[in-house]
Amino acid sequence: MLETTLGKMADKILALDEASLTSLWEKYKQKMEKFEPTKEWERSVIIFFMINSVRVKNHIFNERILQAQHTKPVDTPPRGSHLSNSSNNGKSKSPQKDKRTPRAHPLPQPPLLSTR
């Protein structure tokens, strides 16, 4: 029951607009820093860390994508393919950039847990 509820909460958070979450980060950071022994303060702390968890997830995701791109073996062209391109008159052709783009998460990454 508890895991199901947490899973549903995670799904709802992941469905939220990332730019909107980012715009709320500073607001909830400030609320969290102004301690008050109230339910509103407690909610602010939870909201701040939910927003921060999406940011951390995106940071990890992007770092892993970059790592995977740097560790992929270089594709070698088929044998004899350099002979089929006679239009470059023996000049070496500049390598093509990889046009595949990973799923990007464009959120800026300020300090994750800075409270001062």
Summary of the structure (lengths in Angstrom):
residues: 116
radius of gyration: 23.2
end to end distance: 37.3
largest distance: 76.9
contacts: 205
relative contact order: 0.14
helix: 59%
strand: 0%
